[in-house]
Amino acid sequence: MFMMTFLREFQSWYWDCAFDDAELQAAFDATDAGTTPDEFQRAFLVLLRSKDTVARGTALDFFDRAAATSRFGEANPFEPYRAEVLATAREMLRRPPRPGDDIAFEGADHASALLALKNDAGPEDAEAVLTVLRRRPDGELLCNALGAAGTALASSTTPDPRLVALIGEMAFDHSLDIDDRRDALSALRGATGAEATALLVRATGEDDYRFQQEAAWALSIGERFYDHRALLEDLDASWPDDERGFAAGEVRDALGPGPHSTYWQGVDPESPGLLRAHREMRAPTSRRAHRQAFRTMLYSGLVPMVAIALDHFCDDEGLTRFDLDVEALRPNVLALARHLLTLAPSAAKAAPETGTGAGHASALDVLALLAEPEDAMPLTVALRRRDVEALVRERALRAAQDCLDRWEEPEARVVAALEELIFDPSAAMDDRTLAVIALFDVPGPQVTAVLLRAAHSHVLPVQVEGALGLTYGHLIDQHRDLVRGLVASWPDGDDEPDRAWLVRQALRD
């Protein structure tokens, strides 16, 4: 397991740890030998909950190391204590920085605290970050402070103007290293407001190409893109190929066309007006033009064009690629999706790369996002059809899962249709297991009864998913013994069923 290995090899980011306190030293030594999450958790909590600054800073460093390692797919063993970690970090920042000595540099406690906050800093942390930055730190402390500042600004509806101004001052301070100036500028990437935008526009006039590119990247994100497209095009054309960094690539991607569609690749509008509308949707020139192009496609009356518009509505890289406000469009989008589902499935020749039913697939994706309980009938009809393409069935299942997760009460007709599919021996196994998964973490006795029936199925993949569904929080205490018995009956080693490991892990947790 990567996690345990990496944690054993880790010591700290900033601290030379040697404790006079026997309990703290024993806890720190235990991190060299731990083999299970429980062992690391015990040592971690001793360090985190101590009054010793070095111990607490070390614990925060371990939390960050584990969080970074979790990118490889293993759970962070310290995640259950995130709230306590953040509270400790904030408490440390309220104190003056620890003086430098042979254990750590000056302000190492603040460096560890800011690192712990880098992904969770909010508006309430702006004051503490501002205090650190006003001291004009350098090295790791500066890097971590700017990282936390960027997160705090991005999570603020109204960014702290003092923090924006100070970061802007640092970004244009030519006495600082250019890398530090770029880091300062990057902290403004997610900050809203005219002040941050003005600083970013100003930064595009600096001589350093990478500094320009950092600013341009920020201007290419969200609604700023619409107001600054012409500037971005000029900048993109001016950068030499050998001076283009990652940020320049992001700018070029923003300027380039977005997705054609989800299910209608290769299908282009035949009329000039619709062709222009489609091109505008993919590479918008303004908010108004983007919205109007979408409406032109949506109200065209042609199933492929309507469906392409629905695809753009559902795709994160489509209509909302630059944070366009689409709230007013939702009712008509849902109405047209409902209408498409009343029509016969689109022919295979209409969408050659997808096949029969592309229009229904587009409409079902809208239901996944917007459907109300009153849409249970068309969703049920889609689930019960056995003559549809695999893609359409899969989209119907995903829509059912999203709707059941979103609705306050599970809709009985949808649950019944899923149950029929789960136990239909003529259905594809992937569809049957997806139907079970759609019921995970959905409350109600009807759903629990279906999961229990699945767990008792003689079809092993269905049984595994049924057992996994019973491990969710509201069911596990009542059905733990049943699930344990099922797990004990399953083959292991190379013959272990797919996803059985998830059930075993849920029992351990």
Buried (B, 14 or more C-beta within 10 A) or exposed (E): EEBBEBBEEBBBBBBEBEBEBEEBBEBBEBBEEBEEBEBBBEBBBBBBEBEBBBBBBBBBBBBBBBBEBBEEEBBBBBEEBBEBBBEBBBEBBEEEBBEEEEBBBBBBBBBBBBBBBBEBBEBEBBBBBBBBBEBEBEEBBBBBBBBBBBBBBBBBEEBBEEBBBBBBEBBBEEEBEEEBBBBBBBBBBBBBBEBBBEBBBEBBEBEEBBBBBBBBBBBBBBBBBBEBBEBBEEBBEEBEEEEBBEBBEBBBEBBEEBBBBBBBBEBEBEEEEBEBBBBBBBBBEEBEBBBEBBBBBBEBEBBBBBBBBBBBBBBEEBBBBBEBEBEEBEEEBBEBBBEBBEEEBBBBEBBEEBBBBBBBBBBBBBBBBBBEBEBBEBBBBBBBBEEBBEBBBBBBBBBBBBBBEEBEEBBEBBBBBBBBBBBBEEBEEEBBBBBBBBBBEBBBEBBBEBBBBBBEBEBBBBBBBBBBBBBBEEBBEEBBEBBBEBBEEBEEEEEEBEBBEBBBEBBEE
